[in-house]
Amino acid sequence: MYGALLAGPLIIAAALWYALGTRLVIPALTGPAGYPLYALCAGGFAFGVLWRSRIPARAPGESPDAFWRANLPRVFALYALLEGVAVLGAVIAVLGGQQFTALAVTLVYLGIMLTFSPGRLAGE
């Protein structure tokens, strides 16, 4: 499941990039009009990083099963938030003709998701 979460935004952005090429689909997304949308994405990533602090570290004597039973809803919420923000940012960037911005958004997403991998969250 974690691999699918990692691949989802990348596949969506790559498919759009391939289908559209460098065509500008929505001209209104270029320049200053697109900045609030990118700020929304940056805010979503920042909120995700802050949300991570709501997931406690695994206690020394706690089993991995007990940890995941207690924290799985929080982890799913974190992953859903991060993936949603990444897909939104990548789609907006590709539709606005800014392919390298879409690449940057997906790379930031990958970096955050690799930092918050299941093994790291469970302290393994």
C-alpha positions in Angstrom: 0.0 0.0 0.0 2.8 2.4 0.8 4.3 1.9 -2.6 1.0 2.7 -4.2 0.8 5.9 -2.2 4.3 6.8 -3.4 3.6 6.0 -7.0 0.1 7.6 -7.3 1.0 11.3 -7.7 4.0 10.4 -9.8 1.9 8.4 -12.2 -0.8 11.0 -12.4 1.7 13.8 -13.1 3.7 11.8 -15.6 0.5 10.7 -17.5 -0.7 14.3 -17.7 2.8 15.5 -18.7 2.9 12.9 -21.4 -0.6 13.6 -22.7 -0.3 17.4 -22.7 3.3 17.9 -23.4 4.2 21.6 -23.0 0.7 22.8 -24.0 -0.7 25.4 -21.7 -4.2 24.1 -20.9 -5.3 26.7 -18.4 -3.5 30.0 -19.0 -5.0 31.5 -15.8 -2.7 29.2 -13.7 0.5 30.8 -14.9 2.1 33.7 -13.1 0.6 35.4 -10.1 -2.8 33.8 -10.4 -1.3 30.4 -9.7 0.7 31.5 -6.6 -2.2 31.0 -4.1 -2.6 27.4 -5.3 1.1 26.8 -4.8 0.9 28.4 -1.4 -2.0 26.0 -0.6 0.2 23.1 -1.6 3.1 24.4 0.5 0.7 24.9 3.4 -0.6 21.4 3.0 2.9 19.9 3.1 3.7 22.0 6.2 0.5 20.9 7.9 1.5 17.3 7.1 4.8 17.8 8.8 3.1 19.3 11.8 0.5 16.5 11.8 3.4 14.0 12.1 4.0 15.3 15.6 0.6 13.9 16.6 1.8 10.4 15.9 3.6 9.3 19.1 6.9 7.3 18.9 6.5 3.6 19.7 7.1 2.9 23.4 10.1 0.7 24.2 8.0 -2.3 25.3 5.2 -1.8 22.7 4.8 -4.4 20.0 4.6 -3.2 16.4 1.0 -4.6 16.2 -0.1 -2.5 19.2 1.6 0.6 17.8 -0.2 0.2 14.4 -3.5 -0.6 16.1 -3.4 2.6 18.0 -1.9 4.9 15.3 -3.1 3.6 12.0 -6.0 6.1 11.6 -3.6 9.0 12.2 -1.0 7.6 9.8 -3.7 7.1 7.1 -4.9 10.7 7.6 -1.3 11.9 7.2 -0.7 9.9 4.1 -4.0 11.0 2.6 -3.3 14.6 3.3 0.2 14.5 1.7 -1.0 12.5 -1.3 -3.9 14.9 -1.9 -1.7 17.9 -1.7 0.9 16.3 -4.1 -1.7 15.4 -6.7 -3.3 18.8 -6.5 0.0 20.6 -6.9 1.2 18.4 -9.7 -2.1 18.6 -11.6 -2.2 22.4 -11.2 1.4 22.8 -12.4 1.0 20.5 -15.4 -2.3 22.2 -16.5 -0.6 25.5 -16.1 2.3 24.4 -18.4 4.8 24.3 -15.6 6.2 20.8 -15.8 9.3 21.5 -13.7 7.1 22.8 -10.9 5.1 19.6 -11.1 8.4 17.7 -10.8 9.4 19.8 -7.8 6.1 19.1 -6.1 6.3 15.4 -6.6 10.0 15.4 -5.4 9.0 17.2 -2.2 6.2 14.7 -1.7 8.6 11.8 -2.2 11.0 13.3 0.3 8.4 13.8 2.9 6.9 10.4 2.4 10.2 8.7 2.6 10.9 10.5 5.8 7.6 9.3 7.1 7.8 5.7 5.9 6.0 3.1 8.0 9.3 1.7 9.3 10.4 5.1 10.6 7.0 5.9 12.1 7.1 2.6 14.0 10.7 3.1 15.1 11.9 0.0 13.3 
